[in-house]
């Protein structure tokens, strides 16, 4: 992977803020002509620095108003158990994020749902699919203070 220079970081910063910006406008804001700017973007896409472009959807617009975080603590741990848990959780559509973490529990799961009954079903399904017995602690979000996918560019 090519080292990211200051210009690449400026491009990434702008693309995170305006993913649909036309290349001509992006190039103008960066201070390049369109062709070199486009080539830099394509290089970063090829190298996996830019992993995609996405529409951000208001969860309320589609009725997904319930946001929950679940801590999962496995009764036993091994590489095989972690692999099996990973495979199961990757295929649960309601799970937006899942992280294997260090500390007092093993996994932190984020899910968006329509109602508490959906959460009850999801939790039961999650615990049933795990390869070992597990405990869970849940947190229902009352107010979203900040949520962002933006990664600040170090300069």
N, C-alpha and C positions, 0 to 999 in steps of 0.2 A: 504494500500500500504506500502510495506517495505521501510524503509529509505535507500537511496542510499549511499553506502560507497565509499571510494576512488577507490577501484577496479572496482565497477560498473561504476563509472564516467570515468575511463580509457577505459573500454569496450565501453561505449557509444561514447566517443571521437573517438576511432578507427573505430567503425562501421559507424559513420557519414562520415568519410573520405574515407573508403573502405567498402562499404556495402556488397561486394561479397567476402570478405576475408574468407578463409577456417578457420573452428573452430580451427584446429591444429595450424595454424599460429597466429590466434588471441590469443589463450591461451599462446603460446610461447612469444609473445610480451608483454602480461600482466604479465607473470611470474606465471601462473597456469598450472596445467595439463588440458588436454582437457575436461574431464568429468565435473569438477567443473565450468570451464569456460562456457561450453555448458549449464549447469543447470542455471547459472546466466543469460545468454541470454534468455533462455526459460522463466524464472521467470519474467524478465522485459517485455517480450512479453505478457505473461498472464496478468500481472498487468497493461498493457496499457502504459508503459513507452516507449517501442518501438512499434510504431503504424504501421510500414510497411517498406518495402524495395522497392525502386523505381529506374527506369532507368531515368537518366536526358537526355533529348533530346534537341539537338540544334534547336531552333525555326526556324532558317534559312533553315535547312535541310528539313523541312516540309512546308516551305513557309509562316510561321507565323511571318513575319518581323515587323509588326506594334504592338507596345506596347502602350497601353493607360491606363490612370488612370482617373476615373470619380468621382467627388464629387456630391453626390445627397443630396438635401435639400428638405425634405417633408414639405408640407403646414400645416399639422397637425400631432401631435404625440400622440400615446397612445400605451399601451401594445398590443392591438389588431392590430393596424396598423403595429407595428414592427413585429409581428408574421406573418402577411400576406406578408409583404415585404420579410421577411426571406424565406418563403415558395416559393415565386416566383423566387427569385434570386438563390436559391439552384439548380434550374433546368435549368439554362442557361449555356450550355456547354462552351461558350466562356469566361465566367467569371471564372478566375483562383482563385481570392481572393475577398472577400467582408467582410468589417468590419463596424460594427456599432460603431461610434466614438463620442466623446464629442467635442465640439468646434463650429465652425461656420457653419458646415454642419453635416448631419446625417450619411451618408454611404460613404465609400471609396471603389471603385470597381477597380480591375485590370483585364484587358483583353488583350489577344493576338489574332491578326487577320491577315488576308492576305493583306487587302487593306483598304483605307479610305472609300470606298463604303460599305464594311462590317461593319465598325465602325458606319457609318450613320444608317444602318439598325439596328444594335445592340442597339444604343442609342434610336432610335424610339421605338423599341420593349420593352426595359427596362421601359421607361417612360409610355408607354401604359399599361404595366402590373401592375404598382404600384396602390395600392388601393386609393390613394389620389393624387391630383396634386403635382408636384414636379418640382424643378429647378435643372439644372446641370451645372457644370463647368468641362471642359475636359482638359487633359494634354497629349499631344502626346510626347512620349519619342524620343529624337533625338539621344542620345547615352546612352547605359547602362554602367555605371561606375562600379557598383558592384551589383551582385545578389547572394545571398547565402541562403541555407537552414540550414547551420551549426549553431548549438547552442553551444557557448563556455561553457565548463564545469568549474564551480567554484571549486576551490581546497581549 
